[in-house]
């Protein structure tokens, strides 16, 4: 939103080195502001889409590892 405190979002991706051929993806977000409680349904759909994106990234990356 254009006005801070109405609906604010922080979205992040953290990549954690596990080994030479393993990386852990930590993907999250926080949603705050006076409209955040009213956005639960939309945020649930957003979460579903993020999970699908993470699964596609995993499939793509694991398919390219020899």
N, CA, C and O of each residue as an XYZ file, in Angstrom:
264
protein
N       0.837     -1.178      0.000
C       0.000      0.000      0.000
C       0.884      1.245      0.000
O       2.080      1.169      0.285
N       0.308      2.341     -0.309
C       1.068      3.584     -0.390
C       1.312      4.228      0.964
O       2.232      5.033      1.109
N       0.512      3.890      1.946
C       0.635      4.503      3.266
C       1.160      3.457      4.249
O       0.554      2.400      4.427
N       2.285      3.760      4.880
C       2.881      2.842      5.841
C       1.918      2.580      6.993
O       1.260      3.495      7.489
N       1.845      1.312      7.414
C       0.985      0.933      8.522
C      -0.385      0.452      8.108
O      -1.124     -0.087      8.932
N      -0.742      0.634      6.849
C      -2.039      0.150      6.359
C      -1.929     -1.344      6.043
O      -2.702     -2.154      6.555
N      -0.968     -1.695      5.200
C      -0.656     -3.094      4.911
C       0.805     -3.136      4.500
O       1.168     -2.688      3.412
N       1.632     -3.672      5.370
C       3.070     -3.722      5.125
C       3.497     -5.180      5.012
O       2.973     -6.049      5.710
N       4.446     -5.435      4.135
C       4.925     -6.794      3.930
C       6.448     -6.805      3.868
O       7.077     -5.923      3.284
N       7.005     -7.814      4.478
C       8.437     -8.083      4.350
C       8.546     -9.506      3.835
O       8.029    -10.443      4.444
N       9.215     -9.657      2.723
C       9.336    -10.942      2.049
C      10.817    -11.238      1.930
O      11.595    -10.374      1.526
N      11.214    -12.459      2.279
C      12.645    -12.749      2.248
C      12.936    -14.172      1.774
O      12.116    -15.082      1.889
N      14.140    -14.311      1.238
C      14.707    -15.593      0.850
C      16.084    -15.667      1.492
O      16.904    -14.767      1.306
N      16.341    -16.716      2.235
C      17.660    -16.945      2.804
C      18.192    -18.245      2.217
O      17.481    -19.249      2.181
N      19.421    -18.229      1.765
C      20.066    -19.422      1.246
C      21.151    -19.826      2.233
O      22.053    -19.041      2.529
N      21.064    -21.042      2.738
C      22.004    -21.535      3.736
C      22.831    -22.664      3.129
O      22.283    -23.684      2.712
N      24.137    -22.483      3.080
C      25.049    -23.503      2.547
C      25.058    -24.703      3.484
O      25.316    -24.562      4.679
N      24.778    -25.876      2.943
C      24.800    -27.115      3.714
C      26.076    -27.904      3.385
O      26.802    -28.335      4.280
N      26.328    -28.081      2.099
C      27.527    -28.783      1.620
C      27.788    -28.304      0.195
O      27.096    -27.418     -0.307
N      28.795    -28.899     -0.453
C      29.125    -28.474     -1.819
C      27.965    -28.632     -2.790
O      27.879    -27.898     -3.774
N      27.075    -29.575     -2.527
C      25.954    -29.775     -3.452
C      24.590    -29.650     -2.771
O      23.592    -30.153     -3.287
N      24.545    -28.985     -1.621
C      23.272    -28.789     -0.935
C      23.154    -27.362     -0.408
O      24.086    -26.810      0.176
N      21.993    -26.796     -0.631
C      21.661    -25.472     -0.114
C      20.242    -25.525      0.433
O      19.346    -26.095     -0.188
N      20.050    -24.932      1.588
C      18.709    -24.865      2.178
C      18.106    -23.503      1.835
O      18.745    -22.468      2.023
N      16.893    -23.515      1.339
C      16.127    -22.295      1.065
C      15.187    -22.047      2.238
O      14.386    -22.909      2.599
N      15.290    -20.883      2.816
C      14.356    -20.451      3.852
C      13.614    -19.259      3.261
O      14.212    -18.230      2.947
N      12.328    -19.412      3.119
C      11.503    -18.430      2.412
C      10.373    -18.023      3.348
O       9.639    -18.876      3.846
N      10.236    -16.754      3.582
C       9.187    -16.339      4.491
C       8.746    -14.907      4.274
O       9.217    -14.204      3.379
N       7.842    -14.513      5.114
C       7.347    -13.151      5.036
C       6.541    -12.808      6.263
O       6.017    -13.685      6.950
N       6.450    -11.542      6.525
C       5.588    -11.053      7.596
C       4.687     -9.983      7.013
O       5.097     -9.192      6.163
N       3.468     -9.974      7.480
C       2.471     -9.035      6.994
C       1.869     -8.328      8.198
O       1.356     -8.976      9.110
N       1.929     -7.024      8.202
C       1.436     -6.246      9.327
C       0.619     -5.064      8.815
O       0.555     -4.811      7.612
N       0.013     -4.364      9.724
C      -0.776     -3.190      9.382
C      -2.240     -3.417      9.698
O      -2.662     -4.540      9.971
N      -2.996     -2.362      9.661
C      -4.396     -2.449     10.074
C      -5.241     -3.322      9.143
O      -6.263     -3.860      9.569
N      -4.830     -3.470      7.881
C      -5.591     -4.314      6.950
C      -5.144     -5.771      6.948
O      -5.830     -6.615      6.370
N      -4.022     -6.088      7.574
C      -3.486     -7.456      7.540
C      -4.511     -8.495      8.007
O      -4.663     -9.517      7.337
N      -5.219     -8.287      9.118
C      -6.203     -9.298      9.532
C      -7.330     -9.506      8.507
O      -7.906    -10.591      8.431
N      -7.636     -8.493      7.742
C      -8.703     -8.595      6.741
C      -8.237     -9.285      5.462
O      -9.047     -9.623      4.598
N      -6.938     -9.487      5.351
C      -6.354    -10.047      4.132
C      -6.036    -11.539      4.273
O      -5.326    -12.088      3.431
N      -6.536    -12.198      5.302
C      -6.178    -13.602      5.574
C      -6.426    -14.519      4.382
O      -5.579    -15.351      4.056
N      -7.561    -14.379      3.739
C      -7.887    -15.254      2.611
C      -6.898    -15.045      1.458
O      -6.407    -16.009      0.871
N      -6.615    -13.795      1.146
C      -5.650    -13.491      0.082
C      -4.256    -13.963      0.467
O      -3.514    -14.458     -0.382
N      -3.893    -13.817      1.737
C      -2.572    -14.242      2.190
C      -2.447    -15.759      2.178
O      -1.363    -16.282      1.922
N      -3.525    -16.468      2.447
C      -3.504    -17.931      2.365
C      -3.237    -18.362      0.922
O      -2.465    -19.292      0.687
N      -3.860    -17.702     -0.029
C      -3.630    -17.994     -1.449
C      -2.186    -17.664     -1.821
O      -1.551    -18.405     -2.572
N      -1.671    -16.563     -1.303
C      -0.281    -16.182     -1.548
C       0.659    -17.247     -1.007
O       1.634    -17.605     -1.668
N       0.379    -17.757      0.184
C       1.209    -18.814      0.764
C       1.214    -20.048     -0.130
O       2.267    -20.642     -0.362
N       0.053    -20.434     -0.630
C      -0.033    -21.583     -1.544
C       0.853    -21.371     -2.766
O       1.560    -22.284     -3.193
N       0.813    -20.178     -3.320
C       1.618    -19.873     -4.504
C       3.110    -19.883     -4.184
O       3.910    -20.343     -4.997
N       3.493    -19.382     -3.013
C       4.893    -19.423     -2.599
C       5.361    -20.873     -2.451
O       6.470    -21.209     -2.865
N       4.533    -21.723     -1.870
C       4.893    -23.133     -1.718
C       5.049    -23.808     -3.081
O       5.951    -24.623     -3.274
N       4.181    -23.472     -4.012
C       4.304    -24.018     -5.375
C       5.589    -23.538     -6.043
O       6.269    -24.312     -6.716
N       5.920    -22.260     -5.856
C       7.145    -21.711     -6.421
C       8.363    -22.415     -5.821
O       9.298    -22.759     -6.544
N       8.354    -22.630     -4.502
C       9.473    -23.312     -3.852
C       9.627    -24.734     -4.377
O      10.746    -25.186     -4.620
N       8.522    -25.438     -4.553
C       8.569    -26.808     -5.072
C       9.104    -26.827     -6.503
O       9.890    -27.706     -6.858
N       8.688    -25.875     -7.317
C       9.174    -25.800     -8.698
C      10.669    -25.487     -8.729
O      11.404    -26.043     -9.544
N      11.111    -24.611     -7.858
C      12.535    -24.281     -7.770
C      13.333    -25.525     -7.377
O      14.381    -25.804     -7.961
N      12.842    -26.262     -6.399
C      13.507    -27.491     -5.959
C      13.596    -28.503     -7.103
O      14.654    -29.083     -7.351
N      12.484    -28.706     -7.788
C      12.458    -29.651     -8.916
C      13.436    -29.217    -10.005
O      14.183    -30.039    -10.537
N      13.429    -27.945    -10.331
C      14.322    -27.422    -11.372
C      15.775    -27.596    -10.977
O      16.594    -28.048    -11.777
N      16.087    -27.243     -9.762
C      17.471    -27.311     -9.309
C      17.956    -28.755     -9.190
O      19.069    -29.064     -9.613
N      17.158    -29.624     -8.633
C      17.574    -31.013     -8.491
C      17.669    -31.721     -9.833
O      18.467    -32.644     -9.998
N      16.859    -31.293    -10.787
C      16.939    -31.873    -12.124
C      18.190    -31.468    -12.874
O      18.597    -32.157    -13.809
N      18.818    -30.347    -12.480
C      20.007    -29.875    -13.186
C      21.293    -30.347    -12.526
O      22.376    -30.102    -13.058
N      21.204    -31.022    -11.375
C      22.395    -31.533    -10.689
C      22.768    -32.868    -11.299
O      21.929    -33.762    -11.410
N      23.987    -33.002    -11.684
C      24.474    -34.242    -12.310
C      25.011    -35.177    -11.251
O      25.468    -36.274    -11.571
